[in-house]
Structure formats: C-alpha cells, structure tokens
Amino acid sequence: MIMRPPADESALGDWLDRLDRLIGPFCFVALLLATALALLVPVPTARSAAATLPVAAAAFLWLVLRSVLDRTPGPDGRARYAGAHFVVLLALTTVLVLDNPIFGFFAFTGYLHAAQYLWGRVRMAGAAAATVPTSLSQVGGALPDSPAEFGGLLTVVAFNLMVVGLLFALREVADRLSARRKAANAELAEANRLLTETLAENAGLHAQLLVQAREAGAADERRRLAREIHDTVAQGLAGIVTQLQAADQTRAQDAAAAERHQVNAAALARESLTQARRAVHALRPIELERAALPEALAELVEQWRERNGAAAGLTVTGEARPLHPEVEVTLLRIAQESLANAAKYARASRVGVTLSYMPDLVTLDVRDDGVGFDPAAEPASRATGGGYGLDVMRRRVQRLAGRLDLETEPGARTTVSATLPAISMEE
C-alpha cells in the first residue's frame, strides 16, 4: 500500500504553488491596468503622459526580464538577481507613483515580489521598503512639504507596516507548513521506496515458499502412496504367501483344507490386484466406496475370520455418522494392519474390533488373544522387510493429530487403540 501525505497539507501546498505561479501574471495585469487608468482618468496631481509611458514601459520590460530569468535552465537566476531586480522595480514603482498616484494599484505588487524573491531578514526589509510607494500613492502621490504632511505620511506608513507584518507572519507560517510538507513528502517517498523493495522481497519469498510447498506436497504424496501400497498390495501378498504355505503344510493330511487355503490365496491375489490398481490412481479405498465405515469394518472382520478360521467380531458404539475421508481411511488401514499382524505374528484364535463414536473423537480398538511381543525390542522380521506396520500406523494417526496406543507383552494378548478427531464431512 503506497502512503500519501495528509490531504490538508497537500492541498495547502498545492494552493501556495499555484499562487506563486500567478504572481507574475498578476503584476503584468496590475501594471497594464494602472497605466490605462493613468491615461484615461484625470488626476490633479498627475504629471504628463510623456513622463508616465516611458517609465511604465521600463517597468514592463523589467518584469519581462524577470520572467525570462525564472525560466532559464541552469543556475538559479532568481537567487542571483533577486536583490537587484527588487531594488530597480521599487525605484520604477516609486517614480510611477510620484508621477501619478493611480499607480498605487501597481505598487502593491512590491509586497508580492519581496515575498517571492527575497529571503530571511532581507525579505522583511524589502517588504518595509515596499510600503513607501504604496503610502505615497495613498497620500496623493507627492512628497510631503510640511511637518504635518510628513507626519501623515509616517502614519500611513506605520499602518501599512502593521498590515504587511501581519501578512508576512501568515506567509512565514505557510512557508513552514510548506517546508514540513516537502519534508514529509520526502520521507514518504523514501518509505514507499523501502515498501516497494520489501514487497518485491516478499514476492520472492512467497515464490520460494510455493516451490517448497510443492516439494513438500510431492514428498507427502509419495509417503501416502507408500502407505497405500503397504496397506494393500504388501498385506495381500503376505496373505497369499501365508495361505500357500498353509496349503503346502496341510496337503498331505487334509486335501480339503489345502484346497481352501488355495482358494483363499486366489481371492487375496484378485483383491490385491484391485487394490494395486486403485493405489496407482490414489483413490479412496474400494471398501469405503461400497459402504460406510462400520459396514466396511464388518466386511473386513468377516473376511479375516473366514481366511484364518478364527473367531472375530465387530462392535460399534455411539451414533455412527460420516466422517472426513482421511479419518475413515486411516481407521480402515489401521484395522487392516492390526488384523494382518494378528494373523501373521500373534497366531491369535480370537480377535475383537470395537469402533466407538464420541462427540469429538472416534476410537478404534483391535484386541487379540495371541502371543504378544515386546514393543521395545527390534522386530525379528524387520531384517526381511517386516516391522513396518506399527511405524506406518503411528505416522497415519499423527498426521491427523491423533494418538496410537499399544498394550502388549510377550506371552500376553495385544490391544491396538487409535484415537482420532471426529472431523465431519462438512469440516
């Protein structure tokens, strides 16, 4: 946002600038008007026009010379010739007033020239000197011949000095305001320059942040796809391997059981293929597209029960309601990972899943009666690619500002509890 000077000071400064530009034309008009009146209006104390016209012409040419100097580029002619210009113009004005008092209309311009071209104490002295031809015009345009006339002239001069003093005091106030305005404008110009540089720097930082955000988004998407592949394809392949191994182990003793394991392996292969295709497209899990979260968990628990021949059940508490897709996907993936671990590592014979809806939270608990493990120990299967599931679950939960709790120990049951904010679809 570009800053601007206050409106009142700016308007006053503009008005003073326009007034300074009008002083020259006003002096020409005043001289021409006074000359025309001197020639047309008879005044008893006036001299002949033969003396008036040459002096008026000289004053006119002197004003023209002043205007030319003001417009000459290079060194400031106003400062160099200001004193000489004012003295000559004051002398010509005095001669004109003594020739014809009507030129008092023009004598007033001496104050304007003193205010425009003189400075400091010289300005006040010039203004005081300009009261002499003005006062002479007011007393008839003649020099005093007696003490009474001289006293009258002094009285008029004193009055004019008071008026001029008041006007010049106001002019000094205006000049101070103008100087303050110019200083404020200079400060604002510097502030605007710094602001422009700051905005340009901020634009560069914003562009850099956008690049970093895109890179962070790409990294986050890669991690998300890695989790999706782990939770779908990798688990499916692990299930296939488990079913095929079970088929090999039971083929000699129980052909029906071996066939059942082979059927389960084929079903897992087809399901893993479907999940892999959907993971490539980074879409919502197919289980949640077919049904709501409780139904999807019920289907998942039933499939696990059939594949592993173990008892499994789902309990839903609270009022079920649609949640944000990220929340539902996270809960479904944690259930899948926990059930896969229960079958692969815990060798559980019973699994219970509880989904609890609360006003601000939603909790998923997966309990098994398996052999358990030591959470502080390095998983034995990490060297062969295992042990990734718990880290994935923790990152999934932390990404949504949730909490993952694990209760287990060697030889005892295991409980995985995930608590997430119950973010609704509208949020």
LINFEN-V310682 format. One record per pair of residues at least 12 apart in sequence whose ideal C-beta (glycine too) atoms are under 6 Angstrom apart, sorted by sequence separation. I is the first residue (numbers start at 1). J is the second residue. D is the distance in whole Angstrom. If there is no record, write none. Layout:
BEGIN
<<I:J:D> <I:J:D>>
END
This chain:
BEGIN
<<69:81:6> <114:126:4> <405:417:4> <114:127:4> <301:314:5> <353:366:5> <38:52:5> <93:107:5> <139:153:5> <247:261:4> <404:418:5> <246:261:5> <247:262:5> <352:367:5> <111:127:6> <114:130:6> <298:314:5> <403:419:5> <93:110:6> <139:156:6> <297:314:6> <351:368:5> <402:419:6> <138:156:5> <243:261:5> <402:420:4> <66:85:5> <111:130:5> <350:369:5> <90:110:6> <110:130:3> <348:368:4> <400:420:5> <35:56:5> <135:156:4> <243:264:5> <244:265:5> <348:369:5> <397:418:5> <135:157:5> <243:265:4> <294:316:5> <346:368:5> <348:370:4> <347:370:5> <346:370:2> <135:160:5> <240:265:5> <346:371:6> <62:88:6> <107:133:4> <131:157:5> <134:160:6> <294:320:5> <342:368:4> <62:89:6> <86:113:6> <107:134:5> <31:59:6> <240:268:5> <338:366:4> <342:370:6> <31:60:6> <131:160:4> <239:268:5> <240:269:6> <107:137:5> <131:161:6> <334:364:6> <375:406:6> <236:268:5> <59:92:4> <104:137:3> <131:164:6> <331:364:5> <58:92:6> <82:117:4> <236:271:6> <293:328:5> <300:335:6> <304:339:5> <308:343:5> <373:408:6> <27:63:6> <97:133:5> <101:137:5> <236:272:3> <296:332:6> <372:408:4> <374:410:5> <127:164:5> <320:357:6> <372:409:5> <297:335:6> <318:356:6> <319:357:6> <372:410:6> <78:117:6> <94:133:5> <97:136:5> <101:140:6> <233:272:5> <310:349:5> <311:350:4> <312:351:4> <313:352:6> <314:353:5> <315:354:5> <316:355:5> <317:356:5> <318:357:3> <372:411:6> <55:95:5> <86:126:5> <93:133:5> <97:137:5> <101:141:3> <288:328:6> <318:358:6> <372:412:4> <55:96:5> <127:168:6> <284:325:6> <372:414:5> <24:67:5> <98:141:6> <232:275:3> <233:276:5> <264:307:5> <97:141:5> <285:329:6> <369:413:5> <368:414:5> <52:99:5> <232:279:6> <285:332:6> <51:99:5> <52:100:6> <341:389:6> <367:415:5> <229:279:6> <366:416:5> <228:279:4> <47:99:5> <301:353:5> <337:389:4> <365:417:5> <46:100:4> <364:418:5> <115:171:6> <337:393:6> <363:419:5> <43:100:6> <361:419:6> <362:420:6> <334:393:5> <362:422:5> <361:422:5> <38:100:4> <360:422:6> <38:102:5> <37:102:5> <330:396:5> <34:102:6> <346:414:6> <34:103:5> <34:105:5> <34:106:4> <30:105:6> <31:106:5> <30:106:5> <338:416:5> <30:109:5> <27:109:4> <334:418:5> <23:112:5> <23:116:5> <327:420:5> <45:140:5> <45:141:5> <327:423:6> <45:142:6> <324:423:4> <231:333:5> <322:425:5> <231:336:6> <235:340:5> <16:174:6> <16:178:6> <230:392:6> <12:177:6> <13:178:5> <227:392:5> <13:181:5> <9:181:5> <5:184:5> <5:185:6> <5:188:6> <3:188:5> <3:191:6> <2:192:5>>
END
